[in-house]
Amino acid sequence: MARKPPRRTAERILEVALDLFNRFGEPNVSTTLISAELNISPGNLYYHYPAKDELINALFDRYEHSLSELLNASDGLRDVEDAWFFMHSLFELIWQYRFLYRDLNDLLSKNRRLETHFQWVLKNKTRAVKSMLDGMSRAGTVTIDSREVEATATCMVVVLTYWLSYEYVRDPRRALEPESAQIALLRGAHHVLNLLVPYLEPGQRMHLLGLVGAYTQPEL
C-alpha cells in the first residue's frame, strides 16, 4: 500500500495555531510558541507565514468560506426542527474557530482586514436569519409582522456573535474548554431560537420545547 504523503508544513502550522489560539486566546500565543509546539524553527514558520496576522487571516479565510457555505442553507428552512439544526451547525462552526469570537474586539482593533471582513460576516448572518424567517413565515410556522423582522434578525445575530463571550463570563475557567463544547452549543441554539417563541404557531412552540428537552440539560 502506498504511503500517504506527509502533511505540508503550512497546513500543520495552521492546525496547531488554531488549537493554541482556541485554548489560550490569540493574544497569549506567540509565533515562538507555535513553532515550539510544532518542533520547527521560527524561521521555518516565518517562511510560510511572515507575520502573525497572516496566520490569523488564513484561519479567518477558512472560517469565512465554511460560513458562506453554511449560510446558503438558510434558504431551505421551513420549521423549528430545520432552524434548530441550522443554528446548532452555526454554533459548531463558531466553536471550531472560537478564538475569533473570544478575542473579537481585540482582533478587530489590530487587524484592518478582519475589521472589514467581519462586517460581511454580520451582514450575511443577518441575511441568512431573515431568509430563515421568510421561509418559516411562508410555511406557516411563524407569524411575524414585516416591521419586526429586521429587529428580530438583528437580536438573533447578536446572540450568535456574542454567545461565547457570555459563556466565558459565566464560567471563565471552563467555558471554552473542549469538554464544555456540547452544552455551550446547545444553550446557544436554544437561546437564539427562544427569540422566536412569540411568533411560533402553537404546535411549533411545543416542538421547540420538545427539542430543548431532548437535547439539553436541566441547567439550561
Sequence and secondary structure as in RCSB ss.txt:
>XXXX:A:sequence
MARKPPRRTAERILEVALDLFNRFGEPNVSTTLISAELNISPGNLYYHYPAKDELINALFDRYEHSLSELLNASD
GLRDVEDAWFFMHSLFELIWQYRFLYRDLNDLLSKNRRLETHFQWVLKNKTRAVKSMLDGMSRAGTVTIDSREVE
ATATCMVVVLTYWLSYEYVRDPRRALEPESAQIALLRGAHHVLNLLVPYLEPGQRMHLLGLVGAYTQPEL
>XXXX:A:secstr
        HHHHHHHHHHHHHHHH GGG  HHHHHHHHT  HHHHHHH SSHHHHHHHHHHHHHHHHHHHHGGGG
G  SHHHHHHHHHHHHHHHHHTHHHHHTHHHHHHH HHHHHHHHHHHHHHHHHHHHHHHHHHHTTSB   HHHHH
HHHHHHHHHHHHHHHHHHHH TTTTTSGGGHHHHHHHHHHHHHHTTGGGB HHHHHHHHHHHHHHS TT 
